[in-house]
Amino acid sequence: MRRSRLVQRRMRRLHDDLPRRPLNFDPGRHDMHRPEPGWHVDDYRQPLPPEPPGPPVPGGSWETARRLVRDYQYADPAIIRRIRHSGPPEPGRDMLLEGRFYGLRFYLGLRIGNVVDGVVEEEDGRRARVYGWNYRTLKGHLERGQMDQEVRKWLDTGEVEFHIHAFSQPSSDPNPIVRLGFRVFGRHTQVKFYRRACRRMEALTKAGIGAHRAEPREDPREELR
């Protein structure tokens, strides 16, 4: 649905204000992979269509999923969607999301933390081609914490995987009524978002691969004419 100019101006003002907002938690004080009292650690992995071993195939599963992760397209717009951003994910860039929660809408500020784009070697010696990034919550967000999203291809087997990892807790910033509602219903919505993101990523990746394969190919004989 097309937004009115008034709403667009409001979204622009909200986004332009994000650089002045601090994070609402200190990432350096936490190990994002270990549970702490009052914090949730969520980890979801979704297998995607595999490829042959070796580097990613042009137009294949990993490249398609990389684009979806870069553009935040795996998020279910019925729950949350990106409204404004400053360009592709880069450390320090801000983005504004619109969260939908039991008929209400909330505008959520985030700041990108880290971006990874290259071959990584795991502790077991396996190597993978990885693209991913994380975002951290700003003051005024309903939550506090960080979410990482990445797509990974194991070079030895060709397996491709979408991975979400989140470390979070309800924020104390919003008004008391909103805070109470989020504490009662927010966890359910959170888990629903993660699960739908995995299903949506799988479906969109398969559709993207199919569309690439259906693209007309140039007849090599044309080059000889």
ROKERO-308807 format. One record per atom (N, C-alpha, C): atom name; residue number from 1; x, y, z. Coordinates in pm, whole numbers. Each point is the difference from the previous one (the first is absolute). Layout:
BEGIN
R, atomo, num, c1, c2, c3
R, CA, NUM, X, Y, Z $
...
END
This chain:
BEGIN
R, atomo, num, c1, c2, c3
R, N, 1, 84, -118, 0 $
R, CA, 1, -84, 118, 0 $
R, C, 1, 89, 125, 0 $
R, N, 2, -36, 96, -86 $
R, CA, 2, 80, 121, -12 $
R, C, 2, -20, 90, 121 $
R, N, 3, 109, 49, 56 $
R, CA, 3, -7, 84, 117 $
R, C, 3, -24, 145, -39 $
R, N, 4, -75, 72, 84 $
R, CA, 4, -25, 141, -25 $
R, C, 4, 130, 79, 17 $
R, N, 5, 1, 121, -58 $
R, CA, 5, 119, 83, 13 $
R, C, 5, 26, 35, 146 $
R, N, 6, -107, 17, 78 $
R, CA, 6, 16, 32, 141 $
R, C, 6, 71, -113, 73 $
R, N, 7, -42, -123, -27 $
R, CA, 7, 62, -116, 64 $
R, C, 7, 145, -14, -47 $
R, N, 8, 24, 23, -129 $
R, CA, 8, 135, -9, -52 $
R, C, 8, 92, 101, 66 $
R, N, 9, -50, 121, 22 $
R, CA, 9, 81, 101, 67 $
R, C, 9, 30, -41, 143 $
R, N, 10, -99, -61, 67 $
R, CA, 10, 21, -45, 137 $
R, C, 10, 106, -108, 4 $
R, N, 11, -7, -95, -94 $
R, CA, 11, 99, -107, -4 $
R, C, 11, 139, 57, -25 $
R, N, 12, 8, 102, -86 $
R, CA, 12, 129, 61, -28 $
R, C, 12, 57, 67, 124 $
R, N, 13, -87, 70, 75 $
R, CA, 13, 47, 66, 123 $
R, C, 13, 48, -103, 101 $
R, N, 14, -76, -108, 15 $
R, CA, 14, 40, -104, 95 $
R, C, 14, 135, -59, -39 $
R, N, 15, 17, -29, -127 $
R, CA, 15, 127, -58, -46 $
R, C, 15, 114, 99, 17 $
R, N, 16, -24, 126, -32 $
R, CA, 16, 106, 101, 12 $
R, C, 16, 42, 22, 145 $
R, N, 17, -88, -35, 94 $
R, CA, 17, 32, 18, 142 $
R, C, 17, 81, -115, 57 $
R, N, 18, 5, -113, -71 $
R, CA, 18, 65, -119, 54 $
R, C, 18, 148, 20, 35 $
R, N, 19, 80, 73, -80 $
R, CA, 19, 141, 16, 37 $
R, C, 19, 21, 64, 137 $
R, N, 20, -101, 72, 49 $
R, CA, 20, 13, 64, 132 $
R, C, 20, -39, -93, 114 $
R, N, 21, -52, -116, -34 $
R, CA, 21, -41, -93, 106 $
R, C, 21, 113, -98, 33 $
R, N, 22, 23, -23, 128 $
R, CA, 22, 102, -101, 39 $
R, C, 22, -61, -140, -2 $
R, N, 23, 85, -100, 2 $
R, CA, 23, -48, -136, 24 $
R, C, 23, -65, -7, 138 $
R, N, 24, -99, -85, 15 $
R, CA, 24, -64, -14, 132 $
R, C, 24, 57, -116, 81 $
R, N, 25, 117, -51, -41 $
R, CA, 25, 72, -100, 78 $
R, C, 25, 147, 7, -42 $
R, N, 26, 87, -61, 78 $
R, CA, 26, 142, 1, -27 $
R, C, 26, 43, -138, -51 $
R, N, 27, 24, -14, -132 $
R, CA, 27, 38, -133, -53 $
R, C, 27, 126, -55, 64 $
R, N, 28, 91, 87, 42 $
R, CA, 28, 126, -47, 56 $
R, C, 28, -14, -67, 135 $
R, N, 29, -115, 14, 63 $
R, CA, 29, -19, -61, 133 $
R, C, 29, -62, -138, -7 $
R, N, 30, -27, -50, -120 $
R, CA, 30, -71, -126, -12 $
R, C, 30, 69, -95, -97 $
R, N, 31, -13, -130, 29 $
R, CA, 31, 36, -105, -94 $
R, C, 31, -131, -41, -66 $
R, N, 32, -16, 38, -127 $
R, CA, 32, -128, -18, -69 $
R, C, 32, -39, -147, -16 $
R, N, 33, 91, -92, 26 $
R, CA, 33, -29, -142, -20 $
R, C, 33, -27, -74, 130 $
R, N, 34, 3, 72, 111 $
R, CA, 34, -26, -66, 128 $
R, C, 34, -120, 63, 69 $
R, N, 35, -94, -82, 45 $
R, CA, 35, -117, 54, 70 $
R, C, 35, 41, 75, 127 $
R, N, 36, -71, 107, 29 $
R, CA, 36, 18, 76, 122 $
R, C, 36, -137, 21, 63 $
R, N, 37, -7, 19, 130 $
R, CA, 37, -130, 25, 63 $
R, C, 37, -71, 118, -66 $
R, N, 38, -125, -23, -42 $
R, CA, 38, -80, 105, -60 $
R, C, 38, 20, 17, -150 $
R, N, 39, 91, -76, -59 $
R, CA, 39, 28, 12, -143 $
R, C, 39, -36, -130, -72 $
R, N, 40, -47, 12, -124 $
R, CA, 40, -26, -116, -85 $
R, C, 40, 112, -16, -101 $
R, N, 41, 39, -125, -24 $
R, CA, 41, 92, -32, -109 $
R, C, 41, -74, -92, -95 $
R, N, 42, -19, 45, -124 $
R, CA, 42, -73, -77, -100 $
R, C, 42, 92, -30, -117 $
R, N, 43, -8, -122, -50 $
R, CA, 43, 86, -43, -109 $
R, C, 43, -83, -88, -95 $
R, N, 44, -15, 46, -124 $
R, CA, 44, -79, -72, -99 $
R, C, 44, 84, -21, -125 $
R, N, 45, -4, -122, -53 $
R, CA, 45, 74, -34, -121 $
R, C, 45, -95, -63, -100 $
R, N, 46, 2, 52, -121 $
R, CA, 46, -88, -49, -105 $
R, C, 46, 82, -50, -119 $
R, N, 47, -2, -132, -27 $
R, CA, 47, 70, -49, -120 $
R, C, 47, -64, 58, -126 $
R, N, 48, 83, 36, -96 $
R, CA, 48, -45, 51, -129 $
R, C, 48, 45, -96, -109 $
R, N, 49, -51, 13, -122 $
R, CA, 49, 42, -93, -106 $
R, C, 49, 152, -8, -12 $
R, N, 50, 56, -117, -2 $
R, CA, 50, 147, -14, -6 $
R, C, 50, 54, 30, -138 $
R, N, 51, 131, 15, -6 $
R, CA, 51, 71, 22, -124 $
R, C, 51, 113, -102, -9 $
R, N, 52, 66, -11, -114 $
R, CA, 52, 120, -84, -6 $
R, C, 52, 108, 57, 92 $
R, N, 53, 90, -82, 50 $
R, CA, 53, 110, 51, 84 $
R, C, 53, 81, 105, -75 $
R, N, 54, 63, 88, 78 $
R, CA, 54, 80, 105, -59 $
R, C, 54, -66, 136, 14 $
R, N, 55, 51, 101, -70 $
R, CA, 55, -54, 135, 12 $
R, C, 55, -147, 6, -41 $
R, N, 56, -72, 104, 44 $
R, CA, 56, -142, 14, -36 $
R, C, 56, -22, 1, -151 $
R, N, 57, -110, -59, -42 $
R, CA, 57, -38, -8, -141 $
R, C, 57, -69, 130, -39 $
R, N, 58, 36, 62, -112 $
R, CA, 58, -70, 122, -44 $
R, C, 58, -151, -23, -12 $
R, N, 59, -77, 86, 65 $
R, CA, 59, -145, -13, -3 $
R, C, 59, -55, -115, 82 $
R, N, 60, 87, -66, 77 $
R, CA, 60, -42, -116, 78 $
R, C, 60, -56, 35, 135 $
R, N, 61, -6, -101, 85 $
R, CA, 61, -63, 12, 131 $
R, C, 61, 68, 105, 87 $
R, N, 62, 134, -6, 9 $
R, CA, 62, 70, 93, 89 $
R, C, 62, -12, 143, -48 $
R, N, 63, 20, 24, -128 $
R, CA, 63, -10, 137, -52 $
R, C, 63, -141, 56, 17 $
R, N, 64, -99, -83, -24 $
R, CA, 64, -139, 44, 17 $
R, C, 64, -28, 34, 146 $
R, N, 65, 41, -87, 89 $
R, CA, 65, -23, 23, 143 $
R, C, 65, 80, 120, 50 $
R, N, 66, 119, 21, -54 $
R, CA, 66, 79, 116, 40 $
R, C, 66, -75, 129, -29 $
R, N, 67, -60, 9, -118 $
R, CA, 67, -76, 120, -35 $
R, C, 67, -119, 19, 96 $
R, N, 68, -67, -109, 34 $
R, CA, 68, -114, 9, 90 $
R, C, 68, 42, 46, 140 $
R, N, 69, 115, -50, 47 $
R, CA, 69, 50, 42, 130 $
R, C, 69, 43, 146, -4 $
R, N, 70, 72, 38, -105 $
R, CA, 70, 46, 139, -13 $
R, C, 70, -116, 98, 3 $
R, N, 71, -109, -35, -69 $
R, CA, 71, -114, 91, -14 $
R, C, 71, -108, -20, 105 $
R, N, 72, 25, -87, 97 $
R, CA, 72, -94, -25, 110 $
R, C, 72, -136, -49, -52 $
R, N, 73, 2, -76, -108 $
R, CA, 73, -125, -44, -62 $
R, C, 73, -58, -124, 66 $
R, N, 74, 77, -66, 84 $
R, CA, 74, -52, -120, 65 $
R, C, 74, -99, 33, 111 $
R, N, 75, -2, 126, 48 $
R, CA, 75, -91, 39, 108 $
R, C, 75, -144, 1, -50 $
R, N, 76, -90, -59, 76 $
R, CA, 76, -142, -3, -36 $
R, C, 76, -58, 139, 20 $
R, N, 77, -46, 68, -107 $
R, CA, 77, -52, 136, 16 $
R, C, 77, -126, 9, 84 $
R, N, 78, -65, -113, 26 $
R, CA, 78, -116, 2, 89 $
R, C, 78, 42, 21, 145 $
R, N, 79, 129, -24, 31 $
R, CA, 79, 51, 17, 135 $
R, C, 79, 93, 120, 8 $
R, N, 80, 93, 9, -93 $
R, CA, 80, 96, 109, 4 $
R, C, 80, 53, 24, -142 $
R, N, 81, 27, 126, -30 $
R, CA, 81, 58, 30, -130 $
R, C, 81, 87, 125, 8 $
R, N, 82, 94, 7, -92 $
R, CA, 82, 91, 113, -3 $
R, C, 82, -68, 118, -67 $
R, N, 83, 5, 116, 65 $
R, CA, 83, -63, 120, -53 $
R, C, 83, 102, 89, -70 $
R, N, 84, 107, 33, 70 $
R, CA, 84, 103, 85, -57 $
R, C, 84, 138, -50, 43 $
R, N, 85, 98, 21, -88 $
R, CA, 85, 136, -40, 33 $
R, C, 85, 96, 89, -76 $
R, N, 86, 127, -10, 32 $
R, CA, 86, 101, 88, -58 $
R, C, 86, 80, -66, -110 $
R, N, 87, -42, -116, -47 $
R, CA, 87, 74, -72, -103 $
R, C, 87, 24, -143, 43 $
R, N, 88, 82, -74, -75 $
R, CA, 88, 31, -139, 36 $
R, C, 88, 60, -8, 140 $
R, N, 89, -11, -116, 64 $
R, CA, 89, 53, -12, 137 $
R, C, 89, 148, 35, 7 $
R, N, 90, 32, 95, 85 $
R, CA, 90, 138, 37, 31 $
R, C, 90, 6, 40, 146 $
R, N, 91, 110, -30, 68 $
R, CA, 91, 11, 34, 142 $
R, C, 91, -30, 147, 26 $
R, N, 92, -89, 26, 97 $
R, CA, 92, -33, 136, 39 $
R, C, 92, -120, 58, -70 $
R, N, 93, -49, -65, -106 $
R, CA, 93, -117, 53, -68 $
R, C, 93, -126, -31, 80 $
R, N, 94, -99, 88, -13 $
R, CA, 94, -126, -14, 74 $
R, C, 94, -112, -46, -93 $
R, N, 95, -97, -66, 58 $
R, CA, 95, -119, -40, -74 $
R, C, 95, -122, 12, 89 $
R, N, 96, -114, 25, -62 $
R, CA, 96, -126, 16, 71 $
R, C, 96, -95, -111, -42 $
R, N, 97, -51, -73, 98 $
R, CA, 97, -95, -106, -26 $
R, C, 97, -139, 39, 52 $
R, N, 98, -101, -59, -62 $
R, CA, 98, -136, 13, 50 $
R, C, 98, -43, -136, 53 $
R, N, 99, -24, -8, 131 $
R, CA, 99, -47, -123, 59 $
R, C, 99, -151, 3, 17 $
R, N, 100, -63, -113, -27 $
R, CA, 100, -147, -12, 13 $
R, C, 100, -29, -99, 111 $
R, N, 101, -74, 48, 97 $
R, CA, 101, -17, -77, 123 $
R, C, 101, -144, 15, 48 $
R, N, 102, -82, -105, -26 $
R, CA, 102, -139, -3, 43 $
R, C, 102, -76, 127, -40 $
R, N, 103, 8, 34, -129 $
R, CA, 103, -73, 113, -52 $
R, C, 103, 68, 134, 17 $
R, N, 104, 108, 5, 75 $
R, CA, 104, 73, 124, 21 $
R, C, 104, 127, 2, -86 $
R, N, 105, 51, 120, -26 $
R, CA, 105, 123, 13, -78 $
R, C, 105, 103, 78, 82 $
R, N, 106, 123, -49, -5 $
R, CA, 106, 109, 64, 73 $
R, C, 106, 117, 22, -96 $
R, N, 107, 65, 112, 18 $
R, CA, 107, 114, 32, -86 $
R, C, 107, 127, -17, 81 $
R, N, 108, 88, -87, -51 $
R, CA, 108, 111, -53, 76 $
R, C, 108, 133, 37, -65 $
R, N, 109, 86, 66, 76 $
R, CA, 109, 130, 40, -51 $
R, C, 109, 108, -102, 30 $
R, N, 110, 87, -25, -99 $
R, CA, 110, 106, -98, 12 $
R, C, 110, 128, 55, -60 $
R, N, 111, 112, -54, 48 $
R, CA, 111, 130, 39, -54 $
R, C, 111, 78, -126, -38 $
R, N, 112, 54, -2, -120 $
R, CA, 112, 75, -116, -46 $
R, C, 112, 132, -8, 74 $
R, N, 113, 32, -118, 48 $
R, CA, 113, 125, -20, 74 $
R, C, 113, 112, -50, -89 $
R, N, 114, -6, -127, -38 $
R, CA, 114, 107, -61, -80 $
R, C, 114, -55, -60, -129 $
R, N, 115, 85, -5, -101 $
R, CA, 115, -32, -64, -128 $
R, C, 115, 112, -98, -32 $
R, N, 116, -35, -121, -42 $
R, CA, 116, 100, -98, -42 $
R, C, 116, -31, -40, -144 $
R, N, 117, 101, -6, -83 $
R, CA, 117, -19, -35, -141 $
R, C, 117, 130, -62, -51 $
R, N, 118, 11, -131, 14 $
R, CA, 118, 122, -67, -43 $
R, C, 118, 2, -145, 44 $
R, N, 119, 114, -62, -16 $
R, CA, 119, 18, -140, 40 $
R, C, 119, 49, -4, 144 $
R, N, 120, -66, -81, 82 $
R, CA, 120, 41, -15, 140 $
R, C, 120, 34, -146, 26 $
R, N, 121, 89, -21, 96 $
R, CA, 121, 37, -136, 39 $
R, C, 121, -46, -25, 141 $
R, N, 122, -76, -107, 17 $
R, CA, 122, -53, -35, 131 $
R, C, 122, 104, -73, 84 $
R, N, 123, -34, -21, 128 $
R, CA, 123, 93, -67, 91 $
R, C, 123, 32, -141, -44 $
R, N, 124, -94, -65, -71 $
R, CA, 124, 26, -137, -45 $
R, C, 124, 75, -3, -132 $
R, N, 125, 40, 117, -51 $
R, CA, 125, 78, 5, -123 $
R, C, 125, -83, 14, -127 $
R, N, 126, -130, -12, 12 $
R, CA, 126, -85, 15, -119 $
R, C, 126, -4, 146, -42 $
R, N, 127, -8, 23, -131 $
R, CA, 127, -2, 135, -53 $
R, C, 127, -137, 26, -62 $
R, N, 128, -47, 123, 15 $
R, CA, 128, -131, 36, -52 $
R, C, 128, 5, 141, -59 $
R, N, 129, -77, 20, -105 $
R, CA, 129, -20, 133, -56 $
R, C, 129, -119, 62, 72 $
R, N, 130, 24, 115, 64 $
R, CA, 130, -101, 57, 90 $
R, C, 130, -28, 145, -39 $
R, N, 131, -128, 34, 3 $
R, CA, 131, -41, 140, -4 $
R, C, 131, -101, 22, 111 $
R, N, 132, 20, 105, 80 $
R, CA, 132, -95, 27, 106 $
R, C, 132, 28, 133, 67 $
R, N, 133, -91, 39, 87 $
R, CA, 133, 14, 126, 74 $
R, C, 133, -89, -7, 123 $
R, N, 134, 22, 91, 91 $
R, CA, 134, -86, 6, 118 $
R, C, 134, -46, 143, 24 $
R, N, 135, -109, 11, 74 $
R, CA, 135, -45, 133, 42 $
R, C, 135, -25, 0, 149 $
R, N, 136, 12, 122, 57 $
R, CA, 136, -14, 19, 144 $
R, C, 136, -107, 104, 26 $
R, N, 137, -70, -15, 111 $
R, CA, 137, -115, 85, 28 $
R, C, 137, 42, 136, 57 $
R, N, 138, -75, 102, -42 $
R, CA, 138, 24, 136, 46 $
R, C, 138, -102, 39, 108 $
R, N, 139, 27, 107, 69 $
R, CA, 139, -90, 51, 101 $
R, C, 139, -138, 24, -61 $
R, N, 140, -105, -45, 71 $
R, CA, 140, -136, 10, -50 $
R, C, 140, -52, -127, -61 $
R, N, 141, 87, -100, -19 $
R, CA, 141, -42, -129, -56 $
R, C, 141, -75, -80, 106 $
R, N, 142, -88, -90, -46 $
R, CA, 142, -74, -85, 92 $
R, C, 142, 89, -104, 67 $
R, N, 143, 112, -30, -63 $
R, CA, 143, 93, -100, 52 $
R, C, 143, 137, 61, 23 $
R, N, 144, 84, -78, 66 $
R, CA, 144, 142, 30, 12 $
R, C, 144, 75, -122, -50 $
R, N, 145, 103, 23, -84 $
R, CA, 145, 78, -114, -42 $
R, C, 145, 48, 9, -144 $
R, N, 146, 38, -115, -52 $
R, CA, 146, 63, -9, -131 $
R, C, 146, -54, -122, -74 $
R, N, 147, -17, 15, -131 $
R, CA, 147, -37, -114, -83 $
R, C, 147, 98, -11, -116 $
R, N, 148, 53, -122, -20 $
R, CA, 148, 89, -30, -111 $
R, C, 148, -76, -83, -103 $
R, N, 149, 24, 30, -127 $
R, CA, 149, -58, -78, -108 $
R, C, 149, 107, -25, -105 $
R, N, 150, 8, -123, -46 $
R, CA, 150, 104, -33, -97 $
R, C, 150, -43, -116, -88 $
R, N, 151, 65, -11, -115 $
R, CA, 151, -15, -115, -88 $
R, C, 151, 139, -59, -19 $
R, N, 152, 8, -131, 6 $
R, CA, 152, 130, -69, 3 $
R, C, 152, -3, -118, -96 $
R, N, 153, 109, -14, -77 $
R, CA, 153, 17, -119, -84 $
R, C, 153, 126, -73, 43 $
R, N, 154, -15, -128, 36 $
R, CA, 154, 115, -82, 35 $
R, C, 154, 68, -44, -128 $
R, N, 155, 127, 37, -15 $
R, CA, 155, 70, -22, -126 $
R, C, 155, 31, -147, -26 $
R, N, 156, 8, -80, 107 $
R, CA, 156, 34, -141, -20 $
R, C, 156, -118, -85, -45 $
R, N, 157, -121, 39, 40 $
R, CA, 157, -117, -82, -32 $
R, C, 157, -100, 70, -92 $
R, N, 158, 3, 133, -6 $
R, CA, 158, -97, 74, -78 $
R, C, 158, -128, 32, 75 $
R, N, 159, -8, -39, 128 $
R, CA, 159, -119, 33, 79 $
R, C, 159, -12, 151, 18 $
R, N, 160, -124, 51, -8 $
R, CA, 160, -27, 142, 18 $
R, C, 160, -99, 15, 115 $
R, N, 161, 21, 101, 82 $
R, CA, 161, -79, 14, 122 $
R, C, 161, -26, 148, 31 $
R, N, 162, -122, 29, 42 $
R, CA, 162, -37, 131, 53 $
R, C, 162, 1, -9, 152 $
R, N, 163, 58, 100, 65 $
R, CA, 163, 20, -6, 144 $
R, C, 163, -43, 131, 65 $
R, N, 164, -85, -9, 101 $
R, CA, 164, -38, 115, 84 $
R, C, 164, 47, -28, 141 $
R, N, 165, 65, 97, 62 $
R, CA, 165, 39, -11, 140 $
R, C, 165, -35, 131, 68 $
R, N, 166, -73, -8, 111 $
R, CA, 166, -45, 122, 68 $
R, C, 166, 24, -10, 150 $
R, N, 167, 37, 114, 56 $
R, CA, 167, 22, 16, 144 $
R, C, 167, -85, 120, 41 $
R, N, 168, -102, -21, 84 $
R, CA, 168, -95, 110, 22 $
R, C, 168, -73, -12, 133 $
R, N, 169, -58, 113, 37 $
R, CA, 169, -91, 6, 113 $
R, C, 169, -94, 118, -23 $
R, N, 170, -116, 4, 65 $
R, CA, 170, -89, 116, -13 $
R, C, 170, 70, 126, 50 $
R, N, 171, -30, 111, -66 $
R, CA, 171, 58, 127, 38 $
R, C, 171, -82, 66, 109 $
R, N, 172, 61, 92, 72 $
R, CA, 172, -71, 77, 102 $
R, C, 172, -34, 140, -52 $
R, N, 173, 28, 26, -130 $
R, CA, 173, -20, 135, -54 $
R, C, 173, -147, 39, -24 $
R, N, 174, -84, -85, -64 $
R, CA, 174, -136, 44, -33 $
R, C, 174, -85, 28, 123 $
R, N, 175, -120, 50, -26 $
R, CA, 175, -90, 32, 111 $
R, C, 175, -45, -128, 69 $
R, N, 176, -48, 9, 125 $
R, CA, 176, -31, -120, 79 $
R, C, 176, -101, -93, -64 $
R, N, 177, -102, 52, -68 $
R, CA, 177, -102, -85, -61 $
R, C, 177, 61, -82, -113 $
R, N, 178, 77, 69, -86 $
R, CA, 178, 65, -70, -110 $
R, C, 178, 99, -103, 54 $
R, N, 179, 74, 39, 104 $
R, CA, 179, 99, -91, 58 $
R, C, 179, -67, -125, 56 $
R, N, 180, -113, 17, 66 $
R, CA, 180, -72, -115, 55 $
R, C, 180, -51, -90, -112 $
R, N, 181, -57, 61, -104 $
R, CA, 181, -50, -79, -112 $
R, C, 181, 109, -79, -68 $
R, N, 182, 117, 62, -15 $
R, CA, 182, 109, -69, -66 $
R, C, 182, 52, -114, 87 $
R, N, 183, 3, 21, 131 $
R, CA, 183, 47, -108, 88 $
R, C, 183, -95, -118, -1 $
R, N, 184, -130, 25, -21 $
R, CA, 184, -98, -108, -1 $
R, C, 184, -3, -71, -135 $
R, N, 185, -1, 77, -110 $
R, CA, 185, -19, -57, -133 $
R, C, 185, 124, 6, -89 $
R, N, 186, 98, 80, 39 $
R, CA, 186, 114, 22, -89 $
R, C, 186, 81, -123, -30 $
R, N, 187, 19, -86, 99 $
R, CA, 187, 82, -119, -20 $
R, C, 187, -63, -91, -107 $
R, N, 188, -131, -14, 4 $
R, CA, 188, -69, -80, -101 $
R, C, 188, 23, 58, -140 $
R, N, 189, -10, 131, -12 $
R, CA, 189, 20, 66, -129 $
R, C, 189, 144, -15, -46 $
R, N, 190, 93, 9, 92 $
R, CA, 190, 143, -16, -30 $
R, C, 190, 27, -136, -64 $
R, N, 191, -46, -105, 65 $
R, CA, 191, 23, -135, -49 $
R, C, 191, -69, -21, -135 $
R, N, 192, -120, 55, -12 $
R, CA, 192, -71, -11, -128 $
R, C, 192, 78, 67, -112 $
R, N, 193, 63, 115, 30 $
R, CA, 193, 81, 69, -100 $
R, C, 193, 116, -87, -47 $
R, N, 194, 73, -61, 94 $
R, CA, 194, 114, -83, -36 $
R, C, 194, -43, -118, -88 $
R, N, 195, -106, -67, 39 $
R, CA, 195, -44, -118, -74 $
R, C, 195, -49, 37, -139 $
R, N, 196, -76, 108, -7 $
R, CA, 196, -48, 43, -132 $
R, C, 196, 115, 48, -88 $
R, N, 197, 100, 63, 61 $
R, CA, 197, 115, 45, -78 $
R, C, 197, 70, -118, -66 $
R, N, 198, 14, -110, 73 $
R, CA, 198, 63, -119, -56 $
R, C, 198, -82, -57, -115 $
R, N, 199, -131, -12, 21 $
R, CA, 199, -85, -54, -107 $
R, C, 199, -1, 92, -121 $
R, N, 200, -6, 130, 25 $
R, CA, 200, -3, 97, -108 $
R, C, 200, 133, -2, -78 $
R, N, 201, 111, -10, 70 $
R, CA, 201, 130, -6, -66 $
R, C, 201, 8, -122, -92 $
R, N, 202, -45, -113, 49 $
R, CA, 202, 3, -121, -82 $
R, C, 202, -85, 18, -126 $
R, N, 203, -122, 52, 16 $
R, CA, 203, -90, 16, -114 $
R, C, 203, 53, 102, -100 $
R, N, 204, 51, 114, 50 $
R, CA, 204, 50, 104, -90 $
R, C, 204, 127, -44, -71 $
R, N, 205, 84, -76, 68 $
R, CA, 205, 122, -50, -64 $
R, C, 205, -35, -95, -113 $
R, N, 206, -90, -92, 24 $
R, CA, 206, -42, -93, -105 $
R, C, 206, -61, 75, -117 $
R, N, 207, -84, 100, 29 $
R, CA, 207, -62, 78, -107 $
R, C, 207, 104, 78, -79 $
R, N, 208, 99, 55, 71 $
R, CA, 208, 105, 75, -68 $
R, C, 208, 85, -86, -91 $
R, N, 209, 30, -121, 46 $
R, CA, 209, 77, -93, -84 $
R, C, 209, -81, -36, -124 $
R, N, 210, -129, -26, 20 $
R, CA, 210, -86, -36, -112 $
R, C, 210, -10, 111, -103 $
R, N, 211, -10, 125, 50 $
R, CA, 211, -9, 113, -92 $
R, C, 211, 129, 16, -80 $
R, N, 212, 114, -22, 67 $
R, CA, 212, 129, 11, -70 $
R, C, 212, 11, -106, -109 $
R, N, 213, -43, -120, 30 $
R, CA, 213, 9, -109, -98 $
R, C, 213, -94, 23, -117 $
R, N, 214, -111, 72, 27 $
R, CA, 214, -98, 24, -105 $
R, C, 214, 36, 116, -91 $
R, N, 215, 103, 78, 38 $
R, CA, 215, 40, 113, -83 $
R, C, 215, 50, -50, -134 $
R, N, 216, -38, 68, -109 $
R, CA, 216, 47, -44, -133 $
R, C, 216, 151, 14, -12 $
R, N, 217, 64, -98, -56 $
R, CA, 217, 144, 1, -22 $
R, C, 217, 29, 38, -145 $
R, N, 218, 105, 75, -18 $
R, CA, 218, 39, 38, -136 $
R, C, 218, 50, -124, -75 $
R, N, 219, -40, -10, -123 $
R, CA, 219, 46, -109, -86 $
R, C, 219, 145, 28, -38 $
R, N, 220, 94, -86, 38 $
R, CA, 220, 141, 26, -32 $
R, C, 220, 24, 18, -149 $
R, N, 221, -90, -55, -84 $
R, CA, 221, 17, 15, -144 $
R, C, 221, -18, 143, -45 $
R, N, 222, -73, 80, 84 $
R, CA, 222, -20, 139, -34 $
R, C, 222, 130, 76, -2 $
R, N, 223, 97, -40, 85 $
R, CA, 223, 126, 70, 6 $
R, C, 223, 83, -23, -126 $
R, N, 224, -32, -107, -75 $
R, CA, 224, 78, -32, -119 $
R, C, 224, -57, 65, -124 $
R, N, 225, -117, 65, 15 $
R, CA, 225, -61, 61, -117 $
R, C, 225, 51, 142, -20 $
END
